[in-house]
């Protein structure tokens, strides 16, 4: 019973890249000693809040006491559950319904086809939680556009889910302006009314502080969350391929594995893997870091940034990337399942999702995850993910009854593994949405249609992996994160929920498309170099000065 297991759908670029909407993962410790930079509800909503100033805003932490993981968190990994849980013996994480039935609306990103309002799954969850939710599900691939329009309007749903990658432009400041301070309901011991929310790690809660107030209910993320290069292990075994252990080996293998005549190509666009191989920091606020030389730089200023792009371009130039990946059409995951490509980038959720998807039609299907290597084939330099990257927020002006019912829903969604609430959120109603085979819940067709990424977006427990039908996948997921986590380092902005000044809102907007164009041969290296130079003079250097002051005042995240 894990949020990503039964409801995983193939994410795209704008979905959960490091941690999926439906994947639970573990949290790393160690928070920077930060103070507020900018007023809580003043016109200046820029900066960050943590340390002692954050501590007084945070909910008390009370660990949940249900199932113990078979694989405890290590090196910033998720925890893992590989044994079967006796479904008839599941405990309730909340003794009484916390919702009172006050109706409220939730806007959330959604991938796939949303179930109909009033479907059996939604009805069952409302009944169990004591809530009455009207879901306003929006296409996850274009969610930022919808979110920006809604926040700019005077009509905001009672509860809104905001992913970190949409915190661009004016949206960051709008979060502070449009959503309420939840401190009066959750700070300190007040959170104990909502025991599952109290069990969310404090590091994750710190990431929910916007504008000096606790506004976001977090979805915890494992520090050792990295984009994965999946490979077709069944094909590798059959063909006798060795999993590459260096950039050179990768190119050599890719050329050997590609047969345009047979319509089999080595891989899709491997840009994300390239960034990991060459030690390029994540985009966004995590991209800032003070190096050993004492200089503060952004990711695009790293020499490794260009090296990663050049290596990725080699793959395109060599003709080993599938033509549809080059054209950015279709779904790389589907091509992977069909054997048209033998390796592709995706987040952790694909491991279970593809395994379950292929089980009936291709019983020999097996996928593995390539261990990340460094540019010389040695150890990689990987960068920790933030302790949370998705939040649910409640609009300012919501009634007390609305707030309490929204918190009741989030508390239900955050139920830990081994509870009645968790299986209801993840699988729905037995006999309708799932059946039990050999002690394992298995989704029905109706379950696959209705029990998908809605309730899991509101909150999540401390991160974990558990797939009762494929326990070996959960084990491999945790072990991969543990291996990769050994090479992980935190950037200087780790653990900080930073709101940048709006005057720099569009400063980085060109680089994603530029990267896409360059690796496909549509732009020159000089175009990328010029863009970096322009970035510096058009605001990058001033933004650097802003970050210097913030870090000098608040301390470094590493």
N, C-alpha and C positions, 0 to 999 in steps of 0.2 A: 504494500500500500504506500505508494509514493506519488506525489502530484504529477511527476512526469511519466510514470509508467503507463497508466491506462489511457492517458489523453495526449500523448506526444504526437504532434504533427510536424511535418518538415518545416523548420523555420527558414526565413530568408534573411537577407542582409540587415533589414531593419528590425529583425526580431531579436530574441535573446541570443546573443553571440557568445558571451562568456558564461552566462547563466540563464537558462530559459525560464519563460514564464511559468513553466510547469515542472521545473527541476529543482529539487532541494539540494543544498550544498552546505559545506561547513564554514565556520567563521574563524579567522585568525585573530590572535590577541595583539595587544600592544597599540594603544591609541596615543596620538600626539597630545602634548599639553598645549591646548589652544585656548585662546580667549576670544571673545566676540570681536568681530571686525565689521562694524556697521551696526546700526541700531536695530532693535527687534522689529518694531513696526514703524520705524522712521522712513523718511523718503529715501534714505540710503539703505538699501537692502542687500548690498554687496558684501562679500567676505565669507566668513565661516565662524562656527561656534563649537567649542569642545572644551576639554579639560575640566577645570573646576566650574566654569560657567555652564558647561553642558551637564555635568553631574547632577546639578540641582534641578535640571529639567527632565531628567530621565526617569522612566519607570523603574521600580525596584526589580531586581532579577530574582526569580524563584524557579529553580530548575524543575522540569517535569520528571515524574517518577513512574515511567511506564516500561516499555520494552528496552532492554539494554542492547546496544548494537553488537553484532558479531565482529565487526571491524570498526574499532574506534577511530576517530579523526586523528590524522597524523600529518605533519608537514603542511597543515592548512587544508587538508582534504575534507570531503564529506565523510560522514559516518556511513556504515553499510550494514544492511540486514540481509542475511542469506538463508536464514532458517525459516521454517513455516510458523505462522502464528495461528493458534487455535481460535478460529473465528467465533465460535460459540462462547469463548471466554473473554472476549474483548471488554475492556472497561470503558466507562464514560469519563471523559476528561472534565466535564462540567456537570455537576449534580442536577442543576435546574436550568430550565430555559432562561436565557438572559434577555431575549427579545420579548417585546410586548405586543408585537403585531402592527406597530405604527408603520405605515407604508413609506418607502423612500426609493429614490432612483440612483442607479449606479451606471456610470459610463466607463467602459473598459475596452482596451484593444482585444481583438478576437481574430484568430486565424482559422480559416475554414468556414463552414456554413453554420451560423448560430442556430440553436434549437428554437422552436417556437415559444412565444410567451405562454406561460401556463403549462408547459410540458411537465411530464411526470417527475423528472429530476428536479426542476426548480420548485415544484410543489412540495416534494419530499424534504428538500433542504429547508424551505421556509417553515414547514411544520416542525421539523426537529429543532431549528434554531429559534423559533418563535418570531420569525421575521416575515416581512412581506415586501420582497424586492421586485422592482421593475428594472430589468436589464436593458441598458442602451448600448448594446455591443456595436463596436465600430471596427472597420477593416484595419487590422494591425499594420498592414503595409503602408497605409496612408494616414495612420493615426495622428501623426504630428500636425498635419494640416487641419484635421478636425479639432484637435485639442487646442491649437492656437486660436481657431475661430470661436470656439466655445468660451475660452478664457477671456477673449476680447469682448464678449457679449455681456448682457446683464442677466442672462438666464443660464445658470450653471447647475448641473445635476447635484443632488445632495452629496454624493460620493463620486470621486473621480480617481481613476488609476493613472499614475504618471510614471512611465519608465525613464530611467536616467538618460537614455540616448535622445529623448525628446526635450531635455532641459537645455535647449538652445535658444538663442535670441532672447526675446522678451518673456518666454515661458517661465524661466527661472524666477524672474521678479514677480510674475503673475502668481506663482505659487504662494509667495508670501502675502501678496495683496488680496488674494481671493479665497484662501483656505484658513480655517480656524486653528487656534492654539488648542491642542488637545491636553495640555498640561493639567487643567482643572479636573480632567477625567482620568488621567493615566500617570501623572508624575508621582514618584515615590510609591508609597503603599496603596495609593488609589487604584493602581493597576491590578491589585490582587482580586478585585471583583471579576477580572478577566484572566484566569490562570494561564491560558495558552499564550496570551500576549505577554504575560509576565515571564514566560519561559523563553521568549526571544532574547538572544544575547544582547548585552548592552552595547557592544560595538555596532551592531546593526541599528539599534535605536538611535545612536548618535548621528547616523546618516539621515535620520528623519527630522533633524533640526534644520529648519529654514527660517532665515531672518530672525534668529535669536529665540525661536519658539519651537516646541515639538509639534509638528504639523503632519508628518508622514508616518503611517504605519508601514514598517518595512517588510520586504521579502529578503531574508538573509541570503547571503552569497558566500560560497567557499572562496577563501583566498587563492587556493590552487585551482582556479577555474580558468581554463585556457581553451581556445579553439583547437579542435582535433583534426588531424589528417587521418581519416579512416581509410582502410584498405580492405580489399576483398581477400580475406585470408584463405577462403576455399580455393580461389583461383591461384593465389600465390603458391599454395601447397601443391596444387595440381601441376603448375608450370615449373615449379622448382625455383621461383623467384626468392631472392633474399630481400628482406625489408631494408631499405636504404638507411645508412648511418652517417651520411655526409651529403652536402649539397651536390658534390660531384657524382657520388653514387646514385643520387636521386635522378639526375639528368641521364646518366648512363642507363639506369633501369627503365626510365620512361621511354627512351628511344627503342629499347629492346621490346618493351611491352606493347608498343603502339603498332597497329596494323590498320591503316586507313582502308585498305581493301576489304578487310573483315569488319570494318566499322567499330573497331575497338581502340580506344585511346587510353593512354596512361592515366590521365587525370582531368579534373576541372581546373578552374582558376585557383591557384594555390597561394594567392597573395597573403592570406591570413597566416598560413603556416610559415611563409617566408619571414614575416615580421617576427614571429616567435623564434625562428632559427637564428636570425641576425640580431636578436635582442632589442628590437624596436619597442619602445614603450607604447602603452595604449593611447588612443585618442582621447580628447576631452581633458578634463582637469588632471587626470592621472598622468598625462603626457609630460608634465613639468617635473624636473628633477635636478638636484644639485649633485654634480659629478665629483669624482675624486679630486679634480682640479679646482673645486670650489665654485665653478661656474653654473649658473642656473640656465638650463636650455629646455626647449620644447622638442618633442619627438622628431619633428621634421628637420631639426637642426642636427640630429645625430648622423654621423657619416653612415651608420648602418642602415638608415632609412633608404638612402639611394642604393646601397648594396642589395637590400632586400628586393627593391623594385627591379633592379637590373637582373637579378637571378630569376625572378618570376618571368621577366620578358624573354629570357633564354628558353623557357619552356614553351612559350607561345611561338617564338621564332623556330623552334625545333619541330613544330607541328605535332606535339604530343598532347596538346590540350584539345578537348572535343570542340568541334566547330560551333555547336550550340552554346557552349560555355564562352567561347570567344564572342559570339553574337549576343550573349546574355539573354538567351531565350530558353524557355522551358525550365525544368527542375533538375538540378544536378543530382539530387538524391534519387530521383527516379531513374536517371541514367546509370547511377551506381548500382541500384537494385537489379537493373536489367543487364548488367555486365558490359555496358557501353563505355564506361570509365571504371578504372580499377582503384581510384583513390579520389577522395573529395574532402573539402573542409566543411565542418559543421560543429555545432555545439554538442554538449554531452548527451542531450536528449535523443539524438539520432541513434545512439548505440542500442537502446532498447527499442525505439520506434521502428527502425529498419529490421531488426531481428524478428520482432513480432509480425511485422508486415509480410515478411518473406517466408515465414514458417510453413504455411500451408502450400503455397505454390512452388517453393524451392527449398525443400528440406535440407539440401546440402549447403545452403547459404550460410556463410560465417564471415563476420567482419572483425577486424582488429583495429587497434589504434597505434599508429606509429609513434614511438618515443621521439620527443623533440631533441635534436642534436644541435650543436653549435656550428658556426660558420666554418670551422676547421675540422668538424667531425667530433669534436670533444664535447664537454659539458655545455649546455645552453645557459643563457642568462634570461630568466623568465621574470615577469613582473606581476605582483599580486593584484588580484581583483579587489574592488571595494567591498566592504562588509555587507552592503545592500545596494541594489540597483533598480528596484521598483518600489513604488509607494502607493498606498491608497490614502486619499485625503478627503476631508469633509468641509464643505463650503462654509464660509463665514455666514452667520445669520441663521444657520440651521437650528431648529428647536432642540431642546434638551432631549425630548423623546426620540427625535430623529437621530441625534448623535448616539444615544445609548443603544438604539437598534442597529446602527451602522457598526458600532463597536462590538455588539453581540455577534454580528455576521462575521467580522474579521476574526474574532476570538474562535468562532466555530471553524473557520477556514484554516486557522493556525494550529489545529489539533495535532498532537504528535503521533508518531507511528505507534501502532498497537492499541488504538482507541476506536470506539464505535463511530465517533465523528469523522475520523480519518478515512475509514472505509466508505462511509456514506459520501463524503466529498469526492473521493477518488473513483469509486465504483458505482455509486447510486444504490438502488434498492435491489436486494436479492430477489431473483425470480423475474425481475423486469429488466434491469440493466446488467445483471451478471448472474451467472450460475456458479456453483462450487464443484470443481472437479479435482479429486485427489487432495482435497483440503485447500485448493487454490481458487481464488475468485477469477472468473473468466468473463470478459465483456460479451454481451449479446449484441446483435445488430443495433437494437434500440439504444443500448449503452454507448456504443461507438458514435451514435448520432447525437445523443443528448449530454453525456457526461464528458464534456470537453471544456477547454480553458475558460471558465467563468469564475466560479467560486475560488479556484486556486489563485486567482489574481489579487485577492483581497489581503492576504497575509500568508505566511508560511512558518513552520516550526524551524528550529535549528536544522541546518541542511543535512540531508541523508539521501542514500539511494536504497531502494528496496523493490525488487521485482519478484513477487512470489512465483510467477510462472517461468521466469528466467533468472533464477538466483545467481547463476554464474556471471551474468551480465553485470549485476550489481557489484559482485566481487571485483570484476575486471575494472569497472569504473573507478572504484575506490582505490584499487592498487595503482592504477595509472596516475591518478591525481597525487597519490603519495610519492610515487617515483618522481614525477615532475615537480612536485612541491619542494623537493630537496634542493632544487636549483632556483628557487624563488627569492626575489628581493622586493622590498617595498619602495615605491617612489617617495619623493619628499612630500607629496600631497596625498599619500595614502591615508584613508580614514577621515578625510576632510570633505564635507559636503559644501563645496564652494560655489557661490553665485558670482560669476564674472560681471563686470560692468557691461551694460547694454551697448555701449559704444563699440564694443568689440564683438558684437553678436555674430556678424557675418565674416569675421576674419579668417576662419578656417574652412569656410563652406566650399571653397573650390577644390580642395585637395582630394576628396574622395573620387570625384569625377576625373580629376587629373591622373590619379593613380590608375584608374580603370583604362583611360586612354593610353597612358604610357606603356603599360605592360602589353597592350594589344598592338603596339607599334604605330599608334595614331598620333603620338606626340613624341618629341625628342627629349633627351635627357636635359638639354639646355632649357627646355620649356619648364621642366620641374625646378631646375636650379633658379631660373628667373622668378618663378612663383614664390620660392622661398625667400629670395632677396626682396621681392615686393611685399611679402608678408611682414618682413622685419620693418621696412620703412613706413608701411601703411598702418602700423599699430602693434606689431609683434614685439618690438623693443619696448614700447610703452607698457604693453601688457606684462612683459617680463619685469619691469620696474614695479608694477602693481603686485605681482606675485612675490617679488623680493621683500617688499614691505610686509605682506601678509605672513610670510614664513618667518621673517625676522621678529615680528611681533608675537606670533603664535607658536613657533617651534616647527620642526620638521616632522613629517609623518613616518620617517624611518629612523 
